[in-house]
Amino acid sequence: GETEGNLERVLGVLRSMGPVVVIVDEADAMLGDRDQGGDSGVGARTFGMIAAQMGDTAYRGRIIWMLLTARPDLLPIDLKRQGRAEVHIPLFYPTDDAEIRTMLMVLAKKSGTRLAEADLPAEIPHKGNLSGADIEGIVGRAFRASLLAGSRTITRDSLTAVLAGFMPSTQTLEREAQELAAIIECTDVEFLPPSKRDKLDKLGGREKLQERLTAIKQILDGQ
Protein backbone atom coordinates (compact mmCIF):
# COMPACT_ATOMS: atom_id res chain seq x y z
CA GLY A 1 0.00 0.00 0.00
CA GLU A 2 2.99 2.35 0.35
CA THR A 3 3.40 2.78 -3.41
CA GLU A 4 -0.29 3.53 -3.91
CA GLY A 5 -0.24 5.92 -0.95
CA ASN A 6 2.74 7.83 -2.36
CA LEU A 7 1.09 8.04 -5.78
CA GLU A 8 -2.15 9.30 -4.24
CA ARG A 9 -0.21 12.06 -2.47
CA VAL A 10 1.44 13.06 -5.77
CA LEU A 11 -1.92 13.11 -7.55
CA GLY A 12 -3.36 15.17 -4.70
CA VAL A 13 -0.61 17.76 -5.17
CA LEU A 14 -1.32 17.90 -8.91
CA ARG A 15 -5.04 18.40 -8.29
CA SER A 16 -4.35 21.31 -5.96
CA MET A 17 -1.73 22.92 -8.22
CA GLY A 18 -3.67 23.04 -11.48
CA PRO A 19 -3.29 24.22 -14.13
CA VAL A 20 -0.19 22.06 -14.46
CA VAL A 21 1.51 20.00 -17.17
CA VAL A 22 2.73 16.50 -16.29
CA ILE A 23 5.45 15.16 -18.63
CA VAL A 24 6.13 11.42 -18.57
CA ASP A 25 9.24 10.45 -20.56
CA GLU A 26 9.60 6.88 -21.88
CA ALA A 27 5.90 6.51 -21.10
CA ASP A 28 5.59 3.02 -22.59
CA ALA A 29 8.04 1.73 -19.96
CA MET A 30 7.20 4.04 -17.06
CA LEU A 31 3.42 3.62 -16.88
CA GLY A 32 3.12 -0.15 -17.41
CA ASP A 33 -0.36 -1.63 -17.99
CA ARG A 34 -3.25 -3.38 -16.25
CA ASP A 35 -1.90 -6.86 -16.97
CA GLN A 36 1.60 -6.57 -15.53
CA GLY A 37 2.40 -9.14 -12.85
CA GLY A 38 5.13 -10.19 -10.47
CA ASP A 39 4.49 -7.40 -7.97
CA SER A 40 1.35 -8.59 -6.17
CA GLY A 41 -0.77 -6.31 -8.33
CA VAL A 42 0.92 -3.05 -7.29
CA GLY A 43 1.80 -2.08 -10.88
CA ALA A 44 -1.72 -2.76 -12.13
CA ARG A 45 -3.26 -0.72 -9.31
CA THR A 46 -0.97 2.28 -9.82
CA PHE A 47 -1.64 2.10 -13.56
CA GLY A 48 -5.36 2.16 -12.83
CA MET A 49 -4.97 5.19 -10.56
CA ILE A 50 -3.06 7.14 -13.23
CA ALA A 51 -5.49 6.13 -15.99
CA ALA A 52 -8.45 7.18 -13.84
CA GLN A 53 -6.86 10.56 -13.10
CA MET A 54 -6.07 11.15 -16.77
CA GLY A 55 -9.70 10.48 -17.68
CA ASP A 56 -11.24 12.57 -14.88
CA THR A 57 -13.18 15.29 -16.71
CA ALA A 58 -13.28 17.42 -13.55
CA TYR A 59 -9.60 18.20 -14.14
CA ARG A 60 -9.69 18.62 -17.91
CA GLY A 61 -7.62 21.69 -18.79
CA ARG A 62 -6.22 21.80 -15.25
CA ILE A 63 -3.97 18.74 -15.42
CA ILE A 64 -2.49 18.26 -18.90
CA TRP A 65 -0.66 15.00 -19.50
CA MET A 66 2.15 14.74 -22.04
CA LEU A 67 3.36 11.18 -22.69
CA LEU A 68 6.65 10.98 -24.59
CA THR A 69 7.62 7.73 -26.28
CA ALA A 70 9.50 6.43 -29.31
CA ARG A 71 7.11 3.46 -29.48
CA PRO A 72 3.50 4.68 -29.21
CA ASP A 73 2.33 1.23 -30.32
CA LEU A 74 3.53 -0.14 -26.97
CA LEU A 75 1.37 2.24 -24.92
CA PRO A 76 -1.75 0.54 -23.51
CA ILE A 77 -4.93 1.39 -25.40
CA ASP A 78 -6.43 2.53 -22.07
CA LEU A 79 -4.07 5.51 -22.07
CA LYS A 80 -4.25 6.37 -25.78
CA ARG A 81 -8.01 6.63 -26.05
CA GLN A 82 -9.91 9.89 -26.46
CA GLY A 83 -10.42 11.61 -23.12
CA ARG A 84 -6.98 10.70 -21.81
CA ALA A 85 -4.10 11.13 -24.27
CA GLU A 86 -6.33 12.24 -27.10
CA VAL A 87 -3.95 14.25 -29.32
CA HIS A 88 -1.10 12.18 -30.77
CA ILE A 89 1.60 14.34 -32.36
CA PRO A 90 4.38 12.52 -34.26
CA LEU A 91 7.90 13.98 -34.35
CA PHE A 92 10.07 12.73 -37.21
CA TYR A 93 13.73 13.18 -38.07
CA PRO A 94 14.37 16.67 -39.51
CA THR A 95 14.68 16.67 -43.30
CA ASP A 96 14.92 20.38 -44.04
CA ASP A 97 18.35 22.09 -44.14
CA ALA A 98 17.03 25.18 -42.35
CA GLU A 99 15.53 23.05 -39.57
CA ILE A 100 18.79 21.15 -39.03
CA ARG A 101 20.82 24.38 -39.01
CA THR A 102 18.49 25.85 -36.40
CA MET A 103 18.82 22.72 -34.26
CA LEU A 104 22.61 22.90 -34.50
CA MET A 105 22.65 26.50 -33.23
CA VAL A 106 20.10 25.87 -30.47
CA LEU A 107 21.91 22.77 -29.23
CA ALA A 108 25.22 24.63 -29.30
CA LYS A 109 23.72 27.23 -26.98
CA LYS A 110 22.37 24.45 -24.75
CA SER A 111 25.89 23.01 -24.56
CA GLY A 112 27.28 26.31 -23.29
CA THR A 113 28.89 27.48 -26.49
CA ARG A 114 27.95 29.34 -29.67
CA LEU A 115 27.73 28.42 -33.32
CA ALA A 116 27.57 31.34 -35.73
CA GLU A 117 25.18 31.06 -38.65
CA ALA A 118 28.05 31.94 -40.99
CA ASP A 119 29.92 28.82 -39.82
CA LEU A 120 27.12 26.43 -40.76
CA PRO A 121 27.82 24.28 -43.85
CA ALA A 122 25.90 24.97 -47.04
CA GLU A 123 24.98 21.28 -47.36
CA ILE A 124 24.10 19.04 -44.44
CA PRO A 125 25.27 15.43 -44.97
CA HIS A 126 23.03 12.53 -43.89
CA LYS A 127 19.98 14.79 -44.20
CA GLY A 128 16.89 12.84 -43.19
CA ASN A 129 18.94 10.28 -41.25
CA LEU A 130 19.92 12.44 -38.28
CA SER A 131 17.90 12.20 -35.09
CA GLY A 132 17.84 14.93 -32.46
CA ALA A 133 20.26 12.85 -30.39
CA ASP A 134 22.57 12.53 -33.41
CA ILE A 135 22.59 16.29 -33.93
CA GLU A 136 23.30 16.89 -30.24
CA GLY A 137 26.16 14.39 -30.41
CA ILE A 138 27.59 16.16 -33.46
CA VAL A 139 27.47 19.48 -31.63
CA GLY A 140 29.26 17.96 -28.61
CA ARG A 141 32.03 16.49 -30.76
CA ALA A 142 32.49 19.72 -32.70
CA PHE A 143 32.66 21.70 -29.45
CA ARG A 144 35.36 19.40 -28.05
CA ALA A 145 37.35 19.62 -31.27
CA SER A 146 37.05 23.42 -31.20
CA LEU A 147 38.23 23.57 -27.58
CA LEU A 148 41.26 21.44 -28.45
CA ALA A 149 41.99 23.88 -31.27
CA GLY A 150 41.87 26.81 -28.84
CA SER A 151 38.37 28.17 -29.57
CA ARG A 152 35.54 28.40 -27.04
CA THR A 153 32.99 28.62 -29.84
CA ILE A 154 32.34 25.96 -32.46
CA THR A 155 34.40 26.62 -35.57
CA ARG A 156 33.42 25.94 -39.16
CA ASP A 157 36.37 23.57 -39.64
CA SER A 158 35.52 21.51 -36.55
CA LEU A 159 31.84 21.21 -37.45
CA THR A 160 32.59 20.34 -41.08
CA ALA A 161 35.06 17.64 -40.04
CA VAL A 162 32.66 16.10 -37.52
CA LEU A 163 29.77 16.09 -40.00
CA ALA A 164 31.96 14.48 -42.65
CA GLY A 165 33.06 11.70 -40.31
CA PHE A 166 29.76 11.05 -38.53
CA MET A 167 28.02 7.75 -39.27
CA PRO A 168 24.28 7.61 -38.38
CA SER A 169 22.77 4.52 -36.81
CA THR A 170 22.22 1.59 -39.18
CA GLN A 171 19.29 0.17 -37.20
CA THR A 172 16.97 0.70 -40.14
CA LEU A 173 14.26 -1.80 -39.14
CA GLU A 174 13.99 -0.37 -35.61
CA ARG A 175 13.76 3.13 -37.02
CA GLU A 176 11.15 2.10 -39.60
CA ALA A 177 9.08 0.48 -36.85
CA GLN A 178 9.15 3.71 -34.84
CA GLU A 179 8.24 5.77 -37.90
CA LEU A 180 5.36 3.50 -38.92
CA ALA A 181 4.00 3.48 -35.36
CA ALA A 182 4.11 7.29 -35.27
CA ILE A 183 2.15 7.56 -38.52
CA ILE A 184 -0.41 4.94 -37.47
CA GLU A 185 -1.00 6.50 -34.04
CA CYS A 186 -1.23 10.09 -35.35
CA THR A 187 -4.68 11.57 -34.67
CA ASP A 188 -4.70 14.33 -37.31
CA VAL A 189 -3.34 14.17 -40.85
CA GLU A 190 -2.30 17.82 -40.47
CA PHE A 191 0.48 16.64 -38.13
CA LEU A 192 2.07 14.59 -40.93
CA PRO A 193 4.64 16.25 -43.23
CA PRO A 194 4.01 15.82 -46.98
CA SER A 195 6.54 12.98 -47.30
CA LYS A 196 4.76 10.96 -44.61
CA ARG A 197 1.34 11.60 -46.16
CA ASP A 198 2.73 10.35 -49.47
CA LYS A 199 4.08 7.24 -47.74
CA LEU A 200 0.70 6.62 -46.12
CA ASP A 201 -1.05 6.85 -49.50
CA LYS A 202 1.60 4.86 -51.35
CA LEU A 203 1.45 1.92 -48.95
CA GLY A 204 -2.35 1.83 -49.04
CA GLY A 205 -3.48 3.45 -45.81
CA ARG A 206 -3.10 2.74 -42.11
CA GLU A 207 -4.16 -0.91 -42.35
CA LYS A 208 -1.29 -1.67 -44.73
CA LEU A 209 1.11 0.25 -42.51
CA GLN A 210 -0.09 -1.82 -39.57
CA GLU A 211 0.62 -5.02 -41.52
CA ARG A 212 4.13 -3.79 -42.31
CA LEU A 213 4.72 -2.83 -38.66
CA THR A 214 3.56 -6.26 -37.50
CA ALA A 215 5.93 -7.94 -39.97
CA ILE A 216 8.87 -5.83 -38.75
CA LYS A 217 8.08 -6.68 -35.12
CA GLN A 218 8.12 -10.38 -35.96
CA ILE A 219 11.52 -10.00 -37.63
CA LEU A 220 12.95 -8.06 -34.69
CA ASP A 221 11.53 -10.50 -32.13
CA GLY A 222 13.19 -13.35 -34.00
CA GLN A 223 16.64 -11.77 -33.98
Secondary structure as GFF3:
##gff-version 3
##sequence-region A 1 223
A	DSSP	alpha_helix	2	17	.	.	.	ID=ss1
A	DSSP	beta_strand	20	24	.	.	.	ID=ss2
A	DSSP	alpha_helix	27	30	.	.	.	ID=ss3
A	DSSP	alpha_helix	42	54	.	.	.	ID=ss4
A	DSSP	three_ten_helix	57	59	.	.	.	ID=ss5
A	DSSP	beta_strand	63	67	.	.	.	ID=ss6
A	DSSP	three_ten_helix	72	74	.	.	.	ID=ss7
A	DSSP	alpha_helix	77	80	.	.	.	ID=ss8
A	DSSP	alpha_helix	97	110	.	.	.	ID=ss9
A	DSSP	three_ten_helix	117	119	.	.	.	ID=ss10
A	DSSP	alpha_helix	132	148	.	.	.	ID=ss11
A	DSSP	alpha_helix	156	165	.	.	.	ID=ss12
A	DSSP	alpha_helix	172	185	.	.	.	ID=ss13
A	DSSP	three_ten_helix	189	191	.	.	.	ID=ss14
A	DSSP	alpha_helix	194	202	.	.	.	ID=ss15
A	DSSP	alpha_helix	206	221	.	.	.	ID=ss16
###
